[in-house]
Amino acid sequence: MAGIGFALRRLSRHDTLTAGLLSHAHAAAVSAGPWLFTVVALGGVEMFGRGLLPREELARFSTVIIYNFAFSLVLAGPIVLVITRHLADKIYAKDIEDAAGLLLGALALLYGVQALIAIPFYGFVVDMPATDRVLAIVGFFVVGGIWLASVFLSALKSFETISAAFGVGMAAALFLAILLTKFFGATGTLAGFTVGLALVFYILVARIFAEYPYDVVRPFAFLRAFRSHWEFAVIGLLYNAAIWVDKWVMWLSPGHKVIAGAMVVHPAYDGAMFLAYLTIIPAMTLFLVSLETRFFEKYLQFYRDIASHATNAEIRRSHEEIVGALREGFRNIAVLQTVICYVAILVAPGLIGMARDDLELVPIFRFGVLGALFQSQLLFTLVIISYFDLRRVLLAVTAVFFFLNAALTWVFIPLGVGYQGYGYFLATLLSFVFAYAMAARRISRLPYITFIANNPALR
């Protein structure tokens, strides 16, 4: 991701206003493309579909999309994170001839795992027409493929393809869903949306094979990476589950609804949280274009100094520059996200009234915005920790985030609607404090860790 950040930063430095806007628009697509796609396209379908579909059928469509994105993300997390590390090692070693086979093998593994969940659930548990069952299963597989394919394109620094894929796919999903609804009802809505998702997936995969025009060899050789990188599989599972666990807990609380006989949702909580998550997109773009790239330059310089046998003073100066880059970058992002958070809290009644027409969501949205503020800081801290390969720290932080989000959400349920979302807010705050403390302690001692703690000769 640092590589694609450098490409975006070069674009932003062109001396035109459009270059800066394009750079940050591409960064938004790279960092939050699937999420933007879901919220914008789903919101558009719901808005235009109110006059075309009964409320129950529109709710069923929305719930299928939510379930597909939620559970495909959790199931894909372990595979995506291991593949990310494996592909990075391959690129570093300039050994990418089996990249095409790696993609196909990873997709086969992912689809095998997804099939164990999607086919029994949609095929036998949920009460839907047969065509809708098939479309739901296909959509589940397609979304999982998008999570995986995005990794390869990020490595290619192909931000134009990622932006184009999500833009074209989102427009197609919205247009086709509305068009087909007029002829086929709720089945047409789901079919149109699924075709839009499939178009995104097709564009991403086509670009990958164009960039890696090699024969498909050793498609499952990457499986050995799970043995050496098992921590990343657990981290991917825990972090993605932690993002959704508060929703799962709320699905069991008062105010939940059961759709199609088996799909449980909490419309007020889910809707407010989806809108709240949109507030972190500016911070994610700034992190990708500015903080991560500047940090990475200092990071490389530190280890180059060590490799070239620089003096102690030069190494310490490089270490201080890493700390300075992180301090400045996190301060800038915190200021930006705090301003956005403050504005979002102020305009919450009008925003919620316009988007969802349900003022019950306002307190949930406000807590969600506060939680998103600290979740963005938590995510950025985890990325920085990853650079130093502190896997046990990542495991500890993601485990803490998962259990805090589940437990605190559950604790505040009896206090009523006014406290919904407060558990998520506290969980992200406490998890960020824990992650920051763990990261700060190790980065402040980086020279000692590099020369002493990680030196096998001194163990």
ChimeraX attribute file (.defattr): number of C-alpha atoms within 10 A of each C-alpha:
attribute: neighborCount
match mode: 1-to-1
recipient: residues
	/A:1	20
	/A:2	21
	/A:3	16
	/A:4	21
	/A:5	26
	/A:6	20
	/A:7	16
	/A:8	28
	/A:9	20
	/A:10	14
	/A:11	20
	/A:12	19
	/A:13	12
	/A:14	12
	/A:15	9
	/A:16	10
	/A:17	10
	/A:18	11
	/A:19	17
	/A:20	17
	/A:21	13
	/A:22	15
	/A:23	23
	/A:24	22
	/A:25	16
	/A:26	23
	/A:27	28
	/A:28	23
	/A:29	24
	/A:30	28
	/A:31	19
	/A:32	16
	/A:33	22
	/A:34	19
	/A:35	17
	/A:36	20
	/A:37	22
	/A:38	20
	/A:39	18
	/A:40	14
	/A:41	22
	/A:42	20
	/A:43	17
	/A:44	18
	/A:45	23
	/A:46	22
	/A:47	13
	/A:48	13
	/A:49	21
	/A:50	12
	/A:51	9
	/A:52	15
	/A:53	17
	/A:54	12
	/A:55	12
	/A:56	11
	/A:57	18
	/A:58	19
	/A:59	17
	/A:60	18
	/A:61	22
	/A:62	18
	/A:63	19
	/A:64	23
	/A:65	19
	/A:66	17
	/A:67	16
	/A:68	21
	/A:69	20
	/A:70	20
	/A:71	20
	/A:72	27
	/A:73	24
	/A:74	20
	/A:75	20
	/A:76	27
	/A:77	26
	/A:78	23
	/A:79	23
	/A:80	26
	/A:81	22
	/A:82	26
	/A:83	25
	/A:84	19
	/A:85	15
	/A:86	20
	/A:87	22
	/A:88	17
	/A:89	13
	/A:90	15
	/A:91	15
	/A:92	10
	/A:93	9
	/A:94	9
	/A:95	11
	/A:96	17
	/A:97	16
	/A:98	20
	/A:99	25
	/A:100	24
	/A:101	22
	/A:102	24
	/A:103	25
	/A:104	17
	/A:105	20
	/A:106	25
	/A:107	22
	/A:108	15
	/A:109	16
	/A:110	22
	/A:111	21
	/A:112	12
	/A:113	14
	/A:114	19
	/A:115	15
	/A:116	10
	/A:117	17
	/A:118	23
	/A:119	17
	/A:120	12
	/A:121	16
	/A:122	21
	/A:123	18
	/A:124	11
	/A:125	13
	/A:126	15
	/A:127	16
	/A:128	18
	/A:129	11
	/A:130	12
	/A:131	12
	/A:132	21
	/A:133	21
	/A:134	17
	/A:135	21
	/A:136	25
	/A:137	22
	/A:138	19
	/A:139	26
	/A:140	28
	/A:141	21
	/A:142	23
	/A:143	25
	/A:144	25
	/A:145	27
	/A:146	23
	/A:147	20
	/A:148	25
	/A:149	23
	/A:150	24
	/A:151	20
	/A:152	25
	/A:153	22
	/A:154	20
	/A:155	17
	/A:156	17
	/A:157	19
	/A:158	21
	/A:159	24
	/A:160	16
	/A:161	21
	/A:162	24
	/A:163	19
	/A:164	16
	/A:165	21
	/A:166	25
	/A:167	18
	/A:168	15
	/A:169	25
	/A:170	28
	/A:171	17
	/A:172	21
	/A:173	30
	/A:174	23
	/A:175	18
	/A:176	21
	/A:177	30
	/A:178	24
	/A:179	15
	/A:180	18
	/A:181	20
	/A:182	14
	/A:183	11
	/A:184	13
	/A:185	19
	/A:186	25
	/A:187	21
	/A:188	21
	/A:189	30
	/A:190	29
	/A:191	24
	/A:192	23
	/A:193	30
	/A:194	26
	/A:195	21
	/A:196	28
	/A:197	28
	/A:198	21
	/A:199	20
	/A:200	29
	/A:201	23
	/A:202	18
	/A:203	18
	/A:204	24
	/A:205	22
	/A:206	12
	/A:207	17
	/A:208	21
	/A:209	15
	/A:210	10
	/A:211	15
	/A:212	17
	/A:213	12
	/A:214	14
	/A:215	12
	/A:216	15
	/A:217	15
	/A:218	14
	/A:219	18
	/A:220	15
	/A:221	13
	/A:222	19
	/A:223	17
	/A:224	11
	/A:225	13
	/A:226	16
	/A:227	11
	/A:228	11
	/A:229	16
	/A:230	15
	/A:231	18
	/A:232	25
	/A:233	20
	/A:234	19
	/A:235	23
	/A:236	24
	/A:237	23
	/A:238	24
	/A:239	23
	/A:240	21
	/A:241	24
	/A:242	25
	/A:243	20
	/A:244	18
	/A:245	23
	/A:246	26
	/A:247	22
	/A:248	19
	/A:249	18
	/A:250	24
	/A:251	20
	/A:252	15
	/A:253	15
	/A:254	12
	/A:255	13
	/A:256	15
	/A:257	16
	/A:258	13
	/A:259	20
	/A:260	19
	/A:261	11
	/A:262	13
	/A:263	18
	/A:264	17
	/A:265	24
	/A:266	19
	/A:267	17
	/A:268	21
	/A:269	25
	/A:270	21
	/A:271	19
	/A:272	25
	/A:273	23
	/A:274	17
	/A:275	17
	/A:276	24
	/A:277	21
	/A:278	15
	/A:279	20
	/A:280	21
	/A:281	21
	/A:282	17
	/A:283	23
	/A:284	24
	/A:285	24
	/A:286	19
	/A:287	24
	/A:288	25
	/A:289	26
	/A:290	19
	/A:291	23
	/A:292	23
	/A:293	22
	/A:294	20
	/A:295	22
	/A:296	19
	/A:297	15
	/A:298	20
	/A:299	20
	/A:300	12
	/A:301	17
	/A:302	23
	/A:303	16
	/A:304	14
	/A:305	16
	/A:306	17
	/A:307	9
	/A:308	8
	/A:309	11
	/A:310	14
	/A:311	11
	/A:312	12
	/A:313	9
	/A:314	14
	/A:315	19
	/A:316	16
	/A:317	13
	/A:318	22
	/A:319	22
	/A:320	16
	/A:321	19
	/A:322	23
	/A:323	19
	/A:324	14
	/A:325	21
	/A:326	20
	/A:327	13
	/A:328	13
	/A:329	18
	/A:330	18
	/A:331	12
	/A:332	17
	/A:333	23
	/A:334	17
	/A:335	12
	/A:336	16
	/A:337	25
	/A:338	17
	/A:339	12
	/A:340	18
	/A:341	21
	/A:342	14
	/A:343	11
	/A:344	19
	/A:345	20
	/A:346	12
	/A:347	13
	/A:348	20
	/A:349	19
	/A:350	13
	/A:351	17
	/A:352	19
	/A:353	15
	/A:354	11
	/A:355	13
	/A:356	17
	/A:357	12
	/A:358	14
	/A:359	17
	/A:360	17
	/A:361	24
	/A:362	22
	/A:363	21
	/A:364	24
	/A:365	30
	/A:366	25
	/A:367	24
	/A:368	28
	/A:369	31
	/A:370	26
	/A:371	24
	/A:372	24
	/A:373	26
	/A:374	24
	/A:375	24
	/A:376	23
	/A:377	26
	/A:378	23
	/A:379	17
	/A:380	22
	/A:381	21
	/A:382	20
	/A:383	14
	/A:384	17
	/A:385	21
	/A:386	14
	/A:387	11
	/A:388	14
	/A:389	10
	/A:390	14
	/A:391	17
	/A:392	12
	/A:393	17
	/A:394	25
	/A:395	19
	/A:396	15
	/A:397	24
	/A:398	26
	/A:399	20
	/A:400	22
	/A:401	29
	/A:402	23
	/A:403	17
	/A:404	22
	/A:405	29
	/A:406	24
	/A:407	17
	/A:408	19
	/A:409	26
	/A:410	18
	/A:411	12
	/A:412	17
	/A:413	20
	/A:414	12
	/A:415	9
	/A:416	9
	/A:417	17
	/A:418	15
	/A:419	16
	/A:420	25
	/A:421	30
	/A:422	22
	/A:423	24
	/A:424	31
	/A:425	24
	/A:426	19
	/A:427	27
	/A:428	28
	/A:429	21
	/A:430	17
	/A:431	25
	/A:432	24
	/A:433	16
	/A:434	17
	/A:435	25
	/A:436	19
	/A:437	11
	/A:438	17
	/A:439	19
	/A:440	15
	/A:441	11
	/A:442	17
	/A:443	18
	/A:444	14
	/A:445	12
	/A:446	19
	/A:447	18
	/A:448	13
	/A:449	13
	/A:450	13
	/A:451	12
	/A:452	13
	/A:453	14
	/A:454	11
	/A:455	11
	/A:456	8
	/A:457	7
	/A:458	8
	/A:459	7
